[in-house]
């Protein structure tokens, strides 16, 4: 893991196409500006992790576990 | 093409039913998937990996269960999916099955969006807030209206 110190207004580059700018530091919060191509998904980690866990759990289901259908009304 | 699904045995996948997820699903590998179901009237589908015969997730369209569900895509998601109008988008949500139907949950926070014509797909974060990743699936539709699957149910690949 790389640990670096940045001040508001300073940036880091992830490769050629992704730039992260420290916009504001306020107490224990940091506001970041992320400039990335549209096809690079950017997620808050906890949301990404929660969805990843749901996908992994859903993928454990055996074929017999899911109902075939709901009858039409 | 045919895949040898660990769940369903040999499945024929029509070329026009292949969905490409350039970034995969969140946390899961592979970029090519297909929706498979018993028939095209099914409420539940399996989003089945073509690259990994053991990888498949149960999914459903959310509206039979949540008639007022709303999805808003970020501009980046819409651009990546090449969506020009909402009508082009097919929305599915991942279902987490359980031993008891009452314990099934659905991920309304991270829906799967598929361009109905280009078959390009992406799992997105719904910009409409307030939806969880593990919402009770049968909170509104009574269990008595759901028929359980028989393990030997034939499954055929279909389009959306």
Interface residues (C-beta under 8 A of the other chain):
Chain A: X38 X39 X41 X43 X47 X48 X50 X51 X52 X53 X54 X55 X56 X57 X58 X59 X61 X62 X63 X64 X65 X66 X67 X68 X69 X70 X71 X72
Chain B: X7 X8 X22 X23 X25 X26 X27 X28 X38 X41 X42 X43 X44 X46 X55 X56 X57 X58 X64 X75 X76 X79 X80 X94 X95 X96 X97 X98 X99 X101 X105 X107 X109 X110 X122 X123 X125 X133 X134 X141 X145 X146 X147 X148 X149 X150 X151 X153 X155
